[in-house]
Amino acid sequence: MKILFVASEAAPFVKTGGLGDVIGALPRALAARGHDILVVLPKYGQIDAQAHGLRDTGRRVEVQFPNLNAGAHVHVHVPAERLRYIFLANPWYDRKELYGEGGKDYRDNHKRFALLCAGSLEAARQQNFQPDAIHAHDWQTALVPLIVKRGWSGRPSPLRARCLFTIHNMAYQGIFPREAMADLALPGDLFNPDALEFYGNLNLMKAGLVFADKLTTVSPTYAKEIVASPETGAGLEGLLRHRAADLTGIMNGVDYERWSPEKDPIIEQRYSASNLAGKSICKAALQRELGLAVDSEAMVCAAIGRLVHQKGYDLLAQAVPEMMKRKVQLALLGTGDAALETEFSALAEAYPGRVSVQLRFDDKLAHRIEAGADVFLMPSRFEPCGLNQLYSLKYGTLPLVHAVGGLNDSIKEGEVGWGFRFTDETPESFLEALHRALALFADGARWQDAMRRAMARDHSWDRAAGQYESLYKG
């Protein structure tokens, strides 16, 4: 098959979260299975074109907005057989960040990503790429299925194909004032609750939910959660229930070329399930690097991610004083809410040698934390899929998770389990799970058995790609 991907980010070129990892890995897995894949992305100013081998094709796509003709130069990168990436270059993308600055989205994001949606279809046509299926991701590309079905600005779509739309996180929907309808020349009849209207505003994600042939999200449990309540469905649970027959949850995968202790060039010592000796070397190296006491008997708990309400880090912060009464160390890496940053910084000062807080994004340190920690903490209030718990499994770092979304699907506890779970959204429930982890950690042989079960879990992208194939075919 020929499959066109349209997305707002992709590793290794540019990423802010799990979406970037997916678009970096799923197209490659599908190409390896014999499909022809074209991926279209914005060419953000922060992408190092030379380092990534991007080539200017000399071609240009034009997208007509009311009172504005927005063009984009077309760049190409071919990293593998059957796999091409197209980048659309326009000054709208030459900004400090991808989506906004200072906690606020760019006010013209509707135009920036409408250019991506319409321009991607035109760029594929220019490349003589006639897809069998088009796969759009999150609100930034949700106009793609609408354009394919209804056209753009009075013109028919340059391509016709079956459309798949993936929800990576319902919390981000692309909501704009009603005037944005006119900015994008969207038909007025679509401004109603059954289409794009959302409490008097334009909701771009609804374009994907209404017009795509099939909908997916990034784990089976999250697919159930988003139709169940306003909290998880973020106000769109009614529409999702209406389309429930077309909604599938497919667990994200892991790129084991990048995330495996057997291959990782960043960690102190490589290791495997058959030879775990390197794990303790990585642990001691991490403790030294982060200023933690070098103590093999202390259980190193790690957390990596955005310090925001969704991720449940406030629950973790409340639990730290109780954790410190046990033989536990904490290594935290991430940035986010200023109040949480301040709270964790204060905890690091209160417990020197036992709590390390690194308020930054550092991909290399993230690898060393995965390899050196004993337990990985994910107390998320909701988690569409989660990737760090999947990385942790491969590194034999047992995840301790709130049993929601993809965390519920991927982590099992018990005699033949490979992690720890808690169900109540409270520090007390989290600490009960931590105490169970400490009890198992005290039994070295049983802990290593659990590590090996974790490392044996298969969350490869090839498995997920096979599930997507059946949806592309219809």
N, C-alpha and C positions, 0 to 999 in steps of 0.2 A: 504494500500500500504506500501511497504518498500522503504524508501527514504534515500539516502546517501548524506550528506552535506560535502563539503570540503571547508575550509576557513582558513584564516591566523590569525584570532583573534575572540574572543567571550567573552562577559561579562558573568559572573563576573571574569573569569579567567585572561583575559588580553585584553585591548582594547586601541586603539588610536583615535577612532572616531565612526561614525554611523554604520560602518560595524560590529564592535564588539557588538553593541546593537542589531542589526538584528539577528546575529547568536546566541546571548543569548536568544532571545525571539521567533523567528519564529519556530525553531524546537520544542520548548516546546508547542507552540500553535497547531502545527500539531499533536504532540503526544497526546494532550488532545482531539483531534478530532478522535483518534483511529488509527493513523498510527504508524508504527514502524520506528523510526528515529535513524540513526547512524551519528554522527558528528565527523570528523577527523580534528585535529588541530596540529600545532607544539607544542612541550612541551618546551616553552621558559624558559631560566634560571630564569626569574623574576616571573614565576608562582610558588606560594607557594603550592607545592604538598600536604603537610600535611594539611594545612588549608582548602583546597578544597576537601580533601578526595580522591586523586588520588591513584590508586593501580597499582603496577607493575605486569603485567601479566606473566612476565618471557619469553614472546615471543619476536620475533625480525623480522623485515622485512628487506629484502635486495634489493637494487636498484643498477643496474649496470650502471655506467657511463664509458665512454672511459678512460681506464687506472685507474679506481677508482671504488671500490665497496663500496657504502655508505649504512650503516645499520642504523636502528633506533629501539630502545627498545620501546615496546608498553605498554602504561599505559592506564588505563580505569577509568571512573567515571560514575556512574549511578544515576543521580539526581532525576529521576522520572520514573514511569512506562512507558514502550515503548520508553524510551529515554536514549541513551548511548553516551558518549563522549569518543573518543579515542585520545590519545596524543602520538605523535611520538617524541622520545627523541634522539637527536644527538648533538654533540658539536657545530655544525653549528648554533644551536639556542641559545647557552649559551653566549649571548652578552648583552651589556648594554641596547640596544634598539631593537625594532622589525625589523626595515627596514634599519636603517642607523644612523649615528651620525654626529654632526656638520654640519647639512644641506646637507650631502652627503649620498647617498645610499651605502650600502655595495656592493662591486664590484662583489661578488659571489652570489648575490641574485638569479640569474637564477638557480644556482645549489641548493641553499637552498630550493627554492620553487618547483623546479622539483622533489626533494626528497619528498616533501609533496604530490605532485600530483600523482606520481607513487606509493609512499608508502601507500597512502590512499586506493588505489584500492586493493593492496596486503593485507593490514590490514583488509579490509572488507571481503576479501575472507577467510582469516584465521579465522575470526569470524563467518564464514558460513552465512554471510549477503549478500544475492543475491538481489540487489535493483531492484525495478521497474523503478525508476528514480534516476538520480544523479544530484545534484544541486551544481554547482561551482560558486564561487564569486570572482570577480575582477581578475586583471592580475596574481596575485600570484597563482591562481588555474586554469588558463585558459588552461593549458596543459591537464587537465583531459579529456575534450571532444575529443581532438586530440588523446590521448592515447587510449581511448575507440574505436575510429574509425580506427586508423592506427597502434596501438600497440606502443611498446617502445623498442628501441635498438634491433630491429629485432625480438622481441617476441610479440605475440598477447596479448591483454589486458586480465588481469585475470577476468575482469567482462565485461558484455555487458548490456547496459541499455540505456534508453532514457535520453538525457543530456539537462539540462537547465543551461544557463549561465547568471548571473546577473551582470550588470554594476552599480557599486555604484558611480563611479566618472570617467568620461572620461579623466580627466586631468592626471591621473596616469595610464600608459599603460605598464610598464615593458619593456623599450627599452634598448637593449644591443648591443655591437658590433657584427658584422657578425660572428666573431670567436666563439661566444656563441653557434651557431648552432652545431659546432663540439663538443664543451664541453658537449652538451646534446645528442649527437648522433641523432640529428633530420635529417630526410631525406633531401638531397640536393634539391630535386625537389620542396620542400615547400618554398624555398627561392625565391619567386617571388611575385609581387604586389598583386596577387589574393589570396595569402596565408599569409606567415609570414614576408615577406620583407617590410620594411618601410623606404624609403629614404636611402637605403644602410645598414640599421641596422635590427636586429631582434626585432620584436614587439610581445611580448608574449600575450598581450590582443587579438591580431588578431586570435590566436589559438582558443580562445573561440568564437569569433564572426563568424569565418568561419565554425567550426566543430560542434558546439552545435545545437541541433534540434530546440530549442526555445531560444530566447533572452528576457530578461526583464531588465527594469531599474526601479528606485525607485519612480517615479511619472509619471502620464500621460503627463504633460506638458514637463518634461525633455525628455521623449521619442520623442516628436515632435521637441524639440530644437536641439537634437544631430544629427538629419538628415538634419537640415535646413541650417547650416552654418559651415565654418571651425573653427570659434571661439568656438562654443559649441560642435561641433563634434571632435575637436582637431585633424583634419587631417584624421579622419576615417569616415567622413560623407558619402562619396561615398559608402563604404562597407556597412554602416548602411542603406543607401537608398536601396541598392541591397537586403538587408534582411528585409526590412520594414514590409513585410507580417508576419514575424516571431517575430517581436519586440512588446512587450507589456509594458506599464507603470503601475506599481502597487504601490500605495502609501504605504510607510512604516507605521508600527503601533507603538504603545506605550505600554510598560509594565506598566499597571496601578497598579500593585502590588508595584512597586517602585516609580511611579510618580503619586501620587494623594494626595491632601491636606487632604483627609478624613482618610488616612492611614499612612501618612509620619511621621516616628518617629524622623526625624531630625529637623523639623521646630518648631518654638516657640509655636504655637497653631494650632491645627487642625481645619479645617472648611469645609463647603460644600456649594453648591448652595442654599440650603434651609436655611443655617445659615452662613452668611458671616462675622460675628463679628470677627472671628479669623484672618481675613485678615489684619485688621488694627493693630492688636497686632503684627503680623509678620512683618508688615512694620516698626513699631516703633523699634522693636528689630533689624531689619536689619540696619536701620539708625544708631542706637547706635553702632552696631558691626563694621560698616564701617567708623565711624567718620563723618557721615553726620548729618546735623542739624535735630533734631527730629521735624518734621513738617508734620502734616497730610494733610495740604493743598498743599504741594509741590508734583508735579507729579514725582515719582521716575521711571526713565527710566533705563533699565538694558540691558547689552550685555554680552554674554558668548561665547567664541570660540577662534579659532586660529586667531591671528592678521596677516592676510595675504591679499594680493590683492583681491583674489577671494571673500573674505567675506565683502569687501567694507568698511573696517574700516577706510581707508583714507578719505572716504566721511564723516563718522561720526566725525572724528577728525576735519575736516574743519568746520563742523556745530556746534561744541560745543560752541564757543564764542557767536553765535547767540542764541543758546539754553539757555545760561546763562542770557540772557536778559529777560527771562520769568521765571515763578515759577517752575523751573525744576531742578531735581538732576540727576546725572548719576552715575551708579555703573557698572564698567567693570571688568570682570574676564577672564584672558586668557594670553597666551604667543604666541610669534611668531616673526615676522620681527623686527629686532633690531631698525630700524628707527621708526617704529610705537610704539614700547615700549617706546622709548625716548620721542616721541611726546605726548603720553598719560600721561606719568609721569610728563611732564612739565605742562600739563593741570590740573592735580591734584594739583600741587603746586600753579598754578595761581588761582584756585578756591577752596580753602580749605573749608571743610564743605559742598561743593556742588558737587564735583567730587571725586569719590573714584576709584582708579585703583589698582587692585590686579593682579600682573604679575606672576601667577602660575596656576596650575591645582588643583582644590579642589572640589571634587564631593559633599561633604557635604555643602560647601558654595553655590554651584550651586543650591541645593535644597532650601536653605534659601533665595536665590535671587529670585528664581521662585515664592516663596510664598510671599515675601515682596515687590516686585516691582509692579508698576501699569501698566507699558508698557514694552514690550520686543522688542528690536531693532534688526532687521536682514536686513542690507542694502546690502546683497550679490549681487555680479555681476552675478553669476550663482549659483544655489543651486539645486543639483539633487533631494533631498527630503527635508532635514532639519528635525531635531527632536526637537530642542528647542522651535520652535513655537507651536509644538503639546503639549509639556509639559506645555508651558505657558497657552494654552487654558484651560487645566484641572485645573490649579491653578487660573483661572480668571484673568490672567495677559495678557492684550490685546496686541497681536503682531502688530508691525508696520514693514512692510516688503517691499522689492523690489519685484514687482510682476513677478517673474521668477520661473521656475521649480516647485518644490513642494510647494513653498511659494504661488505661484499663485493658485495652486489647493486647498490649505487648508485654506486660509484666504480671507474672504469677508468683504467688507466695505459697509456701508449704514444704513438705518433705521432698517433693520433686520440683520445687519452684526455683526461681532465679532472681528473686528480688523481694521487696517488701511493699505493702500497700496500706493506706488508711482511707477511710470513707467519710468521716466527718470533717467539715471545714473548720477545724479548731487546732490550736497548738497542742492540746491534750491528746487528741487522736494521732497527730503527727508524732508526739513523743512516745506513745505506746508502740508505734511501729519501730521507732528508733531503738527502744528497749529490746524488742524482739531481734533486731539486727545485732545489737551488742551481745545478746545471748548466743546467737549463732557464731559471731566473730570469735567468741571465747573458745569455741570448739574448732580448732584449726583444720582438722580433717574434713568435717562437714562443710566448713566455709569453702574450702578448695573444691569440694564436690559441686557446691552451688555455683562457684565461679566457672567451672568447666561446663555446667549446663547452660549458663548464660552465654559463654563464648560459642557454644554450638548452635545458638539460635540463628536462623537464616532470614535476614531481612534484606536480601539482595534486591537490586532494582529489576533484575530479570524476572523475578516472581511477580512484582507489581506490573511490569510491562506486559506480561501475558494477560493480566486482567484487563488492562486498558485496550489491548488488541480486540477483545470481544466486543467492547463498546464502540470502537471505531467501525467495526464491521456492521453493527446494527442488529 
